[in-house]
Amino acid sequence: MTTTTPALAGTETQPTTVAGRVRKRLNTRWGTAASILIAIVWTIPTFGLLVSSFRPEDQIKTTGWWTFFSDPQLTLENYEQVLFGRSSSAGQLASYFVNSIVITLPSVLFPLAFAALAAYALAWINFRGRDWIYIGIFTLQIVPLQMALVPLLSFFSQGISVSGVDLLPAWNLDDEQRFIQVWFAHTCFALPLGVFLLHNFVSQLPRDLMEAARVDGATHPKIFRTIVLPLITPALAAYGIFQFLWVWNDLLVALIFAGGGDETAPLTVRLAELAGTRGNEWQRLTAGAFVAIVVPLLVFLSLQRYFVRGLLAGSVKG
């Protein structure tokens, strides 16, 4: 009769996966100490910027932020100039918040919707050329964004014509209508990475679950709406956070396609002008940076809750 010896109490089983081994190596005293050190080093410049934003102009330009602890002086003048300054170079960031929100929200929702639909189609709908389309979308990630700016701008201003035949007319958008150009540009630039990330997540969903839904008579739209979307909520939340931060902090695309006018210019365009024409008013940048941080920080903290909730809701019991 063969007997098995039970594992001794206090012994640890060795992880069998690469992720498990890496996690075990990082979960040590040295790993924790390194994480704390990295967090401190990463936070010190931000803390210095925060302290500088409340210091008087003469102290910001003559001393370092660390001298605040020996001679503490606080003022709200920098924030007052940045938010409600009357001069053309003082700030007036309060009026640019709306433009940034109008640009950012559609530029996040459109890629999320299109990328989720494309990821599901490429993962679970069989059609000819599906793999080649996926490879083509994947390869679009290596195209530098700067190379697409001029052709896309030419498309907006001149349209597309072949041998004198106009296939697509010029858009010729002005003033607030130029928001559409920014939405279109950000959506185009975000789709390759979004489809790639979501496809990897959607393709790992249990096949038995999909087959059971088809046996019950569910169509592809119903499967996508009732099964796939709840399960890919963590991926949607993560991608939405990154896309929001990218669009909110973008300067190049917004400056080219929206212009620098007060009607369409986002917050980043105004921040670039705060230092003045000669760069001698850079004390305003300290306050302007934290004004611009508020919305992304709130979005990140709010989506973190949905990220964890979606992760728990999307777990599948085997």
Secondary structure, DSSP 8 states (H G I E B T S, - for coil): --------TT------SHHHHHHHHHSSHHHHHHHHHHHHHHHHHHHHHHHHHTS-HHHHHHS-GGGGGTS----SHHHHHHHH--STTT--GGGTHHHHHHHHHHHHHHHHHHHHHHHHHHHH---TTHHHHHHHHHHGGGS-HHHHHHHHHHHHHH-EEETTEEEE------GGGGHHHHHHHHHHHHHHHHHHHHHHHHTTS-HHHHHHHHHTT--HHHHIIIIIHHHTHHHHHHHHHHHHHHHHT--HHHHHHT-SSTTT--HHHHHHHTT-TTS--THHHHHHHHHHHHHHHHHHHHHHHHHHHHHHHT----
